[in-house]
Amino acid sequence: MRVAIYPGTFDPFTNGHLDIVMRSLRLFDSLIVAVANNPKKRPLFSVLERIELIKASLPKTGGVTVDSFDGLAVDYVRAKGGGVIIRGLRAVSDFEYELQMALINRRLNPEIDTIFKMPSEEYSFLTSTAVKEIASLGGCVEGLVPPAVVSALRSKFHT
C-alpha cells in the first residue's frame, strides 16, 4: 500500500489544501493529512479544531485520514509507515523554503521522498494567512475555504 503524508498547520484549511488532497489521492492508496502542532505560529484554531474542520471539509470518498503530530515530520512519516511527504507549491517564493525543507528531511531520513504539488490555477494565490486577514476584517471568504471553515471563521471573528 502506498501511503503519503500531507503535513501542515492548515490554519485554516483552504480550498487550495483540499485541491492538493484530492489530486494526491490519484497517486496514493492512502493519504494522511497531518496537522502540525506548532505553537510558534500562534494558530487561530486549536489542533483539535483544525482536525475537525478538515474532516468536515473532506468528501466521504475514503482514502484520507486526519491526524496530528508534534516533532519532526520525517519521524511521524516513518511511524505511520509512509514513504512520501506531499507539499504544496504556489509560487517560486514557496519553492526555496520547501526545497530546503525537503533536503533537510532527506538528510534526516533518505528513505522518505518529498513530492511537490502545485494547486489548481484558481488557488495559486491562496494562503491561510490571507484568508484569516480577510475574515478578520469582515470580508467574504466563501469560495476560498470549505463551508465548514467559513462558518468557523465567522464564529471566531463574530461576523
N, C-alpha and C positions, 0 to 999 in steps of 0.2 A: 504494500500500500504506500502510495506517495503522499507524504504529509508535509504541508508547508505551514509556516507560521507568519502571520502578518502582525508584527508588533507596532505599537504606537501609543501615544497618550489619548488620542481620539477625544479631545476636549473642546468642542463636541464632535461626534461622529457626523461627517458630512456626506453629501451625495457623491463627492469625489472618492471618499473612502469606500462607499457602497459599490461604486463602479469598479474599483480595483478588486474588491472581494468577489463580485460576480464574474469578472473576467478571469480571475485566478482559479476559480472553480473549474474552468475549462481545461486547465493544465494539471490539476492535482485532484486526487481522490478525496482528500480531506484537508480542510483549512481551519486553522485555529486563529481567531482574532484575539490577540493577547494585549490586554490593556496594561500599560506600564504604570506602576505606582512610582511617580517621580514628583515628590513634594516640592522640589526646587522650582518647578514650573508654576506653582501656585494655581492649581486647576480650579475652574469654576464648579465642576461637578466632581463628586467623590468617585472613587474607583467603582463602588457598587452601583452608583447612579449611571456611570458610563456603560458598565456591563449591561444593565437593564435597558438602556436606550439603544444599544447596539442590537441586543436580542429583539427588541420591538421593531427595529428597522429592517431586519433581515427577512426575506421571503421564507416561507416554510418548505423550501425545496430540499433541505438536508445538506449534509456535507460540511456544514460550518458549525463550529462550536466557539463559544466566547469564554475567555478565562482572563485571569490577571497574573501578573508576576512582579517580583522585586528582583533587583540584581541584574546580572548580565543576560542579555538576550540569548547569547550562544549557550549559556548554561540551561536556560529554560527550553530552548530548542532541543538540546541533547536529552533533557529529562522527558520530553514529550515524544521522543522518537522521530523528530523531524529532521530533514536534511537540507531544508531551504528556508531562507528568510525572504519574505516579499517586502519590498519598499517602493513607495510611490515617488515619482519624479514629475514635478510640474514644469520646472524651468531649469536653465543652466545654473542658476543660483543654488538650487537644491542639489545638483549633481556633485559639486565639490564636497559638500558636507557628507552626502550619502556615500560617495566613493571612499572617503576617509574612513567612515564607519565600517563599510564592507571590508576594507583592507585590514582594519584592526580586528574585526570579527574573524576573518580568515586566519590571521596570525594566532588568535586565541584558540580557534578550532578549525583546522584546514579541511575537515570533513563536511563543514556546513557552507553551502553556497548562498549568495545573495542574488536575487533576481529583481531587476528594476522594472516597474510597470508604469507607463505613462497613463494618466487618466484620459478619458474621452475629452475631446477638444472643448466641449461645453463646460468642463470642470477644471480646465487647466489653470485658471486664475484663483481658484477657491482655496482658502485657508481657514482653519479653525479660528485663528486669531481674528481674521476679518469678519467672520460670522458672529463672533462674540461682540465685536465692536459695533457692528450694525444692530444687533439685538439690543445692546445696552443703550443705544441711542433711539430706540423705538422704531427702527427700520424693519422692513419686511424681509424675512429670511426664507420664506416659502420658495421652494424650488432649489434652494441651496443645501438644505438639510432634509432628512426624512420627517414626516409629520410628527412622530413622537418627539423628535428633537425640537421642532418648532414649539410644541406645547411646553416642553421643559424649559426652553429659553424664556418663553413668556412668563412662566411661573417665577423663574429666577430674577427676572428684571421687572416683574409686576407691570407688564404691558398688555 
